[in-house]
């Protein structure tokens, strides 16, 4: 175990002892809010401290075994030598677990998300690619057992999507999808290309953690709400009822439109849900920029202008440019098999966060 990791663990152990004293203090116990706060902090670090103490016990035992191996008693030396590999294996396993425990946890990981996909450069081909991405994420969501609710969907008439906004609800959705935000690039021969030339098109993906009303306060006077007749499929009643809603958040000029439902109330509720998530993400970005200066090239910056990934159909290849990872299972990935790709990115992020947690931010 590196000195930096040991120092971090010893610091946590010191904090643990301090918190133990505080929750035992009658004055703290008499203050319900203070007691709840300290108890929560204690419970969060207790598993890490207990694992660290077990590692220290094994380390001490391994040291004693080495002393016995160097001693004058051949029988005890043989027993100690036989036992040592098992102790070292247990220590190695614990060390891996401790490293993961030290990685700062994103408080938003357990949230549901609002997923937004839009066709970028490339016209109809970009819209077709956006439809491919939407299908990829919905197939992945189905594999995870998540619930999907479409808010808005704008098609281009040939099976492509100009834009789609949908909610995904389930266990740990944001934690799984948060690194998908950015510009996705496709390289393939379009179905409309007679000469067989490869075209490059793009689509943008935004994964927003769903915000609760308590997270973001929206003042009614900061909203302009317009209603209009819905367009698209749904029959005559859709086009003659002012059920569609457009909400503009005046301070940020953020506009959300919703016309998926026939009920104006339901459309307004869905629009507010998307608006709240977008404003929450804006606030998150401000905090991240202030804390980490949004380090360029780091996975998880969330910059939508970044080209994060390329999908090359000719080579059946996906390359994630942030971590220089390539896999040749494009067909499987587009069918929702994203586990390997997502895990590679998460491991890279965890390693970077652990480095920052144990060595300090060098930015």
C-alpha positions in Angstrom: 0.0 0.0 0.0 1.4 3.4 -1.0 2.3 6.0 1.7 -0.4 8.4 0.3 -3.1 5.8 0.7 -1.9 4.9 4.2 -1.9 8.6 5.2 -5.5 9.0 3.9 -6.7 6.0 5.8 -5.0 7.1 9.0 -6.6 10.5 8.6 -10.0 8.8 8.3 -9.3 6.7 11.4 -8.5 9.9 13.3 -11.8 11.5 12.1 -13.6 8.3 13.1 -12.3 8.5 16.6 -13.3 12.1 16.8 -16.8 11.4 15.6 -17.2 8.6 18.1 -16.4 11.0 20.9 -18.8 13.6 19.6 -21.8 11.2 19.3 -21.1 10.0 22.9 -21.2 13.6 24.1 -24.4 14.3 26.1 -24.6 17.8 24.6 -24.5 16.4 21.1 -27.1 13.7 22.0 -29.4 16.4 23.3 -29.2 18.3 19.9 -31.2 16.1 17.5 -29.9 17.8 14.4 -26.2 17.7 15.5 -26.5 14.1 16.6 -28.1 13.0 13.3 -25.4 14.8 11.3 -22.5 13.3 13.3 -24.1 9.9 13.3 -24.5 10.0 9.5 -20.9 11.1 9.0 -19.8 8.3 11.3 -21.7 5.6 9.5 -20.4 6.7 6.1 -16.7 6.2 7.1 -17.1 3.3 9.5 -16.9 0.5 6.9 -13.6 2.0 5.5 -12.1 2.3 9.0 -13.1 -1.3 9.9 -11.6 -2.6 6.7 -8.4 -0.6 7.4 -8.1 -2.0 10.9 -8.5 -5.5 9.5 -5.7 -4.8 7.0 -3.5 -3.5 9.8 -4.2 -6.7 11.8 -3.2 -8.8 8.9 -0.1 -6.7 8.3 1.0 -7.2 11.9 0.3 -10.9 11.7 2.3 -11.2 8.4 5.2 -9.3 10.1 5.1 -11.7 13.0 5.2 -14.7 10.6 8.3 -13.2 8.8 10.0 -12.9 12.2 9.2 -16.6 13.0 10.5 -17.6 9.6 13.8 -16.0 10.5 13.8 -17.6 14.0 15.5 -20.7 15.4 12.5 -22.9 15.6 12.3 -24.9 12.3 8.7 -26.2 13.0 7.3 -22.7 13.7 9.2 -21.3 10.7 7.6 -23.9 8.4 4.1 -23.1 9.8 4.7 -19.4 9.4 6.0 -19.8 5.9 2.9 -21.9 4.9 0.5 -19.3 6.4 2.1 -16.2 4.9 0.8 -16.4 1.3 -2.7 -16.6 2.6 -2.3 -13.5 4.7 -0.7 -11.6 1.9 -3.6 -12.6 -0.4 -6.1 -11.4 2.1 -4.2 -8.1 2.5 -4.1 -7.6 -1.3 -7.9 -8.2 -1.6 -8.5 -5.8 1.3 -6.2 -3.2 -0.3 -8.2 -3.2 -3.5 -11.5 -2.8 -1.6 -10.0 0.1 0.5 -8.9 1.9 -2.7 -12.4 1.8 -4.0 -13.8 3.0 -0.6 -11.5 6.0 -0.8 -12.9 7.1 -4.1 -15.2 10.1 -3.4 -18.8 9.2 -4.2 -21.0 11.2 -6.4 -24.1 12.1 -4.5 -26.1 12.2 -7.7 -25.2 8.6 -8.7 -28.5 7.1 -7.4 -30.7 9.7 -9.2 -32.9 9.1 -12.2 -31.9 11.0 -15.3 -33.3 13.1 -18.2 -31.7 11.8 -21.4 -31.5 14.2 -24.3 -30.3 13.2 -27.8 -30.1 15.5 -30.8 -28.9 15.0 -34.3 -25.8 17.1 -35.0 -23.9 17.7 -38.2 -24.8 15.5 -41.1 -28.5 16.2 -41.9 -30.6 13.1 -42.3 -27.7 10.8 -41.5 -27.1 12.6 -38.2 -30.8 12.1 -37.4 -30.6 8.4 -38.2 -27.5 8.1 -36.0 -29.4 9.9 -33.2 -32.1 7.2 -33.5 -29.5 4.5 -33.3 -28.1 6.0 -30.1 -31.6 6.3 -28.6 -32.3 2.7 -29.4 -28.9 1.7 -27.9 -29.6 3.5 -24.6 -33.2 2.2 -24.4 -32.0 -1.4 -25.0 -29.4 -0.9 -22.3 -32.1 0.5 -20.0 -34.3 -2.5 -20.6 -31.4 -4.8 -19.7 -31.0 -2.9 -16.4 -34.7 -3.1 -15.7 -35.1 0.7 -15.8 -38.4 2.5 -16.7 -38.4 4.8 -19.7 -40.8 7.7 -20.3 -40.6 9.8 -23.5 -41.1 13.5 -23.0 -40.6 14.8 -26.5 -39.6 13.1 -29.8 -39.1 14.9 -33.1 -38.7 12.6 -36.2 -37.4 13.4 -39.6 -39.8 11.2 -41.6 -37.2 8.5 -42.6 -36.7 6.8 -39.3 -34.3 9.4 -37.8 -34.7 11.6 -34.8 -34.0 15.3 -34.8 -34.4 15.3 -31.0 -35.6 13.0 -28.2 -36.0 13.8 -24.5 -36.8 11.0 -22.1 -36.7 10.1 -18.5 -35.0 6.9 -17.2 -35.9 5.7 -13.8 -34.2 2.9 -11.8 -31.4 2.0 -9.5 -28.2 4.0 -10.0 -29.2 5.3 -13.5 -27.1 8.5 -13.3 -24.1 6.6 -12.0 -24.2 4.3 -15.0 -24.9 6.9 -17.7 -23.3 10.2 -16.5 -20.2 9.8 -18.7 -22.2 9.4 -21.9 -22.7 13.2 -22.2 -20.9 14.7 -25.2 -20.6 14.5 -29.0 -20.8 11.0 -30.5 -19.4 10.6 -34.0 -20.4 8.0 -36.6 -18.4 6.9 -39.6 -20.4 4.8 -42.1 -21.8 4.6 -45.6 -25.3 6.1 -45.5 -28.1 4.1 -47.0 -28.7 7.0 -49.5 -25.1 7.1 -50.6 -25.0 5.6 -54.1 -21.2 5.8 -54.5 -20.5 3.9 -51.3 -18.5 6.7 -49.7 -18.1 6.8 -45.9 -19.7 9.9 -44.3 -19.0 11.3 -40.9 -22.0 12.6 -38.8 -22.5 13.5 -35.2 -25.2 13.5 -32.5 -25.1 15.1 -29.1 -26.0 13.3 -25.9 -26.8 15.0 -22.6 -27.4 13.0 -19.4 -29.0 15.2 -16.7 -29.5 14.1 -13.1 -33.2 14.5 -12.3 -33.6 17.3 -9.8 -36.2 17.3 -7.0 -38.1 20.4 -6.1 -36.0 20.8 -3.0 -32.8 20.9 -5.1 -33.8 23.8 -7.3 -36.1 26.7 -6.3 -37.8 28.1 -9.3 -39.7 31.4 -8.7 -43.0 31.6 -10.5 -42.2 35.2 -11.6 -39.1 33.9 -13.5 -41.3 31.8 -15.8 -43.1 32.6 -18.9 -45.6 29.9 -19.8 -47.1 29.7 -23.3 -49.7 27.2 -24.5 -50.4 26.3 -28.1 -52.0 23.6 -30.2 -50.0 20.3 -30.5 -48.8 19.1 -33.8 -48.0 15.7 -35.2 -49.8 12.4 -34.7 -52.8 12.1 -32.3 -55.8 12.9 -34.4 -57.9 16.0 -34.8 -58.3 16.5 -31.0 -54.6 17.0 -30.6 -54.5 19.9 -33.1 -57.6 21.7 -31.8 -56.7 21.7 -28.1 -54.2 24.1 -26.5 -52.5 21.3 -24.6 -48.9 21.9 -25.6 -46.8 23.9 -23.2 -43.7 26.0 -23.6 -41.9 27.2 -20.5 -39.2 29.8 -20.6 -37.0 30.4 -17.5 -36.3 34.1 -18.0 -33.0 34.5 -15.9 -31.2 31.8 -17.9 -33.3 31.9 -21.1 -33.8 28.2 -20.9 -36.8 27.0 -23.0 -38.6 23.7 -22.6 -41.5 22.6 -24.8 -43.8 19.6 -24.1 -46.7 18.3 -26.2 -46.5 14.5 -25.8 -49.6 14.4 -23.5 -53.1 15.5 -24.4 -53.5 17.0 -21.0 -52.0 20.5 -20.5 -51.5 19.8 -16.8 -49.4 16.6 -17.6 -47.4 18.5 -20.3 -46.7 21.3 -17.8 -45.6 18.7 -15.2 -43.2 17.0 -17.6 -41.8 20.3 -18.9 -41.1 21.5 -15.3 -39.3 18.2 -14.7 -37.0 18.7 -17.6 -36.5 22.4 -16.8 -35.6 21.6 -13.2 -33.0 19.0 -14.3 -31.4 21.4 -16.8 -31.1 24.2 -14.1 -29.7 21.7 -11.7 -27.1 20.6 -14.2 -26.2 24.3 -14.7 -25.7 24.7 -11.0 -23.6 21.5 -10.9 -21.4 22.9 -13.7 -20.7 26.1 -11.8 -19.7 24.2 -8.7 -17.5 21.8 -10.7 -15.7 24.7 -12.5 -15.1 26.5 -9.2 -13.7 23.4 -7.5 -11.8 21.5 -10.3 -11.4 24.1 -13.1 -13.0 21.6 -15.4 -9.7 19.9 -16.3 -9.6 19.3 -20.1 -9.3 15.7 -21.2 -10.5 14.3 -17.9 -13.4 11.8 -18.2 -16.5 13.2 -16.7 -16.0 16.9 -17.5 -19.4 16.8 -19.1 -18.5 19.2 -21.9 -21.0 18.6 -24.6 -18.6 20.1 -27.2 -16.2 17.3 -26.7 -16.0 14.5 -29.2 -16.1 11.7 -26.8 -16.6 8.6 -29.0 -16.4 7.3 -32.5 -18.6 4.6 -34.0 -16.9 3.1 -37.1 -19.3 0.7 -38.9 -16.8 -0.6 -41.5 -14.4 -1.8 -38.8 -17.2 -2.8 -36.3 -15.3 -0.5 -33.9 -16.1 1.8 -31.0 -13.4 4.1 -29.7 -13.7 6.2 -26.6 -11.3 9.0 -27.1 -11.2 10.1 -23.4 -9.6 6.9 -22.2 -8.1 5.6 -25.5 -10.2 2.5 -25.3 -11.3 0.5 -28.4 -13.6 -2.4 -28.7 -14.7 -4.3 -31.9 -18.3 -5.1 -30.8 -20.1 -2.2 -32.4 -23.1 -4.3 -33.3 -23.5 -5.7 -29.8 -23.1 -2.2 -28.3 -25.8 -0.6 -30.5 -28.1 -3.4 -29.3 -27.6 -2.3 -25.7 -24.6 -4.3 -24.6 -22.7 -1.4 -23.1 -21.5 -3.1 -19.9 -17.8 -3.4 -20.9 -17.6 0.1 -22.3 -19.3 1.8 -19.3 -17.2 -0.3 -16.8 -13.9 0.8 -18.6 -14.8 4.4 -18.3 -15.9 4.1 -14.6 -12.7 2.3 -13.7 -10.7 5.1 -15.3 -12.7 7.7 -13.5 -12.3 5.9 -10.2 -8.5 5.7 -10.6 -8.3 9.4 -11.3 -10.5 10.2 -8.3 -8.4 8.0 -6.1 -5.2 9.7 -7.3 -6.8 13.1 -6.5 -8.0 11.9 -3.1 -4.6 10.5 -2.0 -2.2 12.8 -3.7 -4.1 16.0 -3.9 -5.3 17.9 -6.9 -2.3 19.1 -8.9 -4.4 21.2 -11.3 
